[in-house]
Every structure is written in C-alpha cells, then in structure tokens.
C-alpha cells in the first residue's frame, strides 16, 4: 500500500496519470519493459544493449545551473558553469510537466553517497525504461522506497528546447536548480548525463559540509588503512586500474572524503569498454551479464555476440553495472583515509614518464592543472585524443571555484601523510599517431609497486623539464620505458615536444593568480 501511495502522491503533485507511472521496478521488470518497448535487446552475455542515438557522449555546452540568490554568490560562473535564469528554468519545467502528463514513466528512489551521514536521497524519473534501469544500477539502491527525495532528476530525451525561447544553446539541455532541487534533462538519450548531474550537485553541496568530493576511483587492500585513490578524467584508467583482483573495489568514479574516511557516491560502475578483453580486464568482462546496461556497443544481430573492438557508433562505448557484479567488492562501500593517491593522465604528447612521485607542492600543482587528453567519444565532437587541462581532474562537474577543492586536498594530504604519484596511461615512443599506448600490464605493475610501498626505497632521477622524481628501476618494467626520452627515435624531437607541453602547463597555470609561490614553482621549467 505504501508503494501505491508514493506513486499517487508523485502523480498528483506533477499532474501525472498514476496508472502510467511505474514505481521502483526490479531489474527483471525493467529489462522486460525495455525489450517490450523496443528500446534495445538482450545479448549473448545476458546484458541489455541499447543505442543512445545522436548523442553518444556528454554535451558540456548544453549544461546550465540556475542562477539564484545562493548560487550567484558561490558558483564559479563561466564557460563550464553556464547560467540560466529562474524564469527560463521554470518555463522548461512547465514544459516537462506538460510533456509527461500522459506518458508512461519509470521512477527510481535511491541515494547518492554510501555513508549515510553524507548521503543525498534522490528520485529519478524517466520516460525510457532502460534509463531507469541505468539509474537503478548506478545509484545506491535503498530497501525502503517512497521516501521523499532531497533532489529529483527528470530525464526526458524526447523533450527538446527552443533556444530562442528557452535560453539554451541548442535543443539539448541539462539544467540544475539548487533552489527547486531538480535536475532537468532533455534532448539527449546519453545516460551519463544523469550520473554526472548528481555528481555536480554533490560537488556543490559537500564542501559546505566539510566533505571533499572527488572524481576518482578507489580500492582497498587486505591491511587496515591500505586505501588507494585514482584521480583522472574519463578514459584514463580509473575503472580499469581500480578493478584489481588482489584488492577490494570501493568504487570506480565518484567519492567523498570526510573526517571518517573515503566513501563511494555511487552504487555501480560505468566502464568504458572499447577494446575490452577478458585477458586484460577480467573483472569488467565478467561484470557484463544480466542487469548490465550496454550503450552503443557493436553486436552481431543474428548471434547476439558483442564486438568490443568495433567503434563504429562511438569510441565511448559503455557498460553500466551494479557493484555486486564485481567479485569481492567492499560492502558497504566506504573505508579509512587513503595512504596512496594516483593522478592518472593520458599524455597524447608521449613525453611524460609512465610514473613519478610527487611532493605535496607538485601534487597541488598537478591537481590544479589536471592535464590529460580528452579521449574519442567522451564528449560530442571529440574524434581523437586532444591535450587538455581539466582542473582537479573533473572541471566539467565542479560548480565551485577550483581553489575550494584544491585547498581541501592540500589539507587532507597534510593531515594523513599521503604518497602521491603521477601515472601516464597515454603514449610513449612518440606522440599520438606515431608512438604507442603504454601497455596496461606495465601500468598495473607500476601502480602495484606504488601502492605496496615498493617505490619508497628505490632510486629516483629528476626530470630536467618537468621536475618530476622518476624511478630509475622498477621490477618487471624495462628501464628504458621509465625514461620516455630514450623511447623516442629522435631525442631532439622529444625535447621539442616536452618543451611544448611544459609551455602549455605554464600558460594554463597562469589563470591561478592566487596560488602560492611554492606551488607555482613546482611545475615544469623551460630552459633554452
């Protein structure tokens, strides 16, 4: 009866037909509904496969935050955090209510944040059954349903905006109202917009509670306090490297760091699966089964066999699955303070060393810089790796000024004496198009050595341009690989490319005018 009442209450508030509202359906029911509605198909593995249509990645230029009395003071407005007026948002919201009035809808009640002391109760309303399945698998599922949410996500791919009337940049819109506590999404079927919108909401709310929100994966070893964090943008290896058979997974993408320790924001994983193989990434491979949502993966329509090497639709093929699809996952998904942090960068220039140890000042410099390469497909219009700087390794999702997050990191590093490493999962022997991607097996071995403490006593050299402390030898890794200059056929071309990247670092960092001299000097130097 409680379940029915919650549907009726929602329907009456939003003027919906309660007979068309499906409340907190099970995985099986949502899969069945998705197939019945011809939204996708079951594959040989049992996973549900769908295509997201025109948009196979996020649309950052269509993301807005409503400017109100509070957000006007706190949000770092600009190209990343674009403003939309309360008037335009209310008009879009009214359009959404009218659009939903006689639509079949699917509702999920859950939360973001595994630590109940800092969790956010949410409700997700979808016009697609598979979107609701995605939400059920990616957010944290609660045993009790019908609880009034602190934030509601309404995702309506079929509803398009009129830019001339609605104050948007296109027919697509991802709008967040902190006053109304609503995320409104329209004009795109890419499911990742839902999860990243709630992450953006928490990136705004958590710092005011003294909790550091982080765009990182996390895992934990057998020893107490053996916690590792992996910061990085999409495609740099957060999910892959944190899925380690010798360690328990906490989460693969979004976490909070409170006074008690680290907690997962989500209840599932959203793994890139282009080029996925059972040999290289067995945990992710085995997680793709019934209940998993696959986006834009190529398939043989006769045999229902998946082709992970085929990027015809997009390089940004995805698998969304619940944490319980990973064996030996940490439950509940929170742990102690980390003792190792890894910054992941996919260097398209091919000049950064595959691993380097950072001082606290260098850690702050590289956190603020957030250098990586946008990988193909993650955002609209990106077709090959592009060198970019995304402050705090998550600028598209940070409503507040970067200094807020950087100061929280600095405080945590000081309090907990954390070892920080910069790991290049990108190219070596040359830039993208000439060089080759650093083998995953080597990256895993280096990361394992860093987490296990094997690099505490090894010999280091100082990179002349980037000032990084680079190990001269790691067991199982060719010494030549540790010095990228030696992997290039023409060392002078390496020097030229390295200085070019160093110049980009310096140019980018000039925007941080209030950073201390010691942090500023921790960046790369160009001599001659």
Buried (B, 14 or more C-beta within 10 A) or exposed (E): EEEEEBBBEBBEEBEBEBEBBBBBBEBEBBBEBBBEEEBBBBBEBEBBBBBBEEBBBBBBBBBBBBBBEEBEEBBBBEEBBBBBEBEBBEBBBEBBBEBBEEBBBBBBBBBBBBBEEBBBBBBBBBBBBBBBBBBBBBBBBBEEBBEEBBBBBBBBBEBBBEBEEBBBBEBBBBBBBBEBBBBBBBBBBBBBBBBBBBBBBBBBBBBEEEBBBBBBBBBBBEEEEBBBBBBBBBBBBBBBBBBBEEBBBBBBBBBBBBEBBBBBBBBBBBBBBBBBEEEBBEBBBBBBEBBBBBBBBBBEEEEBEBEBEBBEBBBBBBBBBBBBBBEEBBEEBBBBBBBBBBBBBBBBBBBBBBBBBBBBBBBBBBBBBBBBBBBBBBBBEBEEBBBBBBBBBBBBBBBBBBBBBBBBBBEBBEEBEBBBBBBBBBBBBBBBEEBEBBBBEBBBBBBBBBBEEBBEEEEBBEBEBBBBBBBEEBEEBEEEBBBBBBBBEEEEBBBEBBBBBBEBBBEBBEEBEEBEEEBBEBBBBEEE
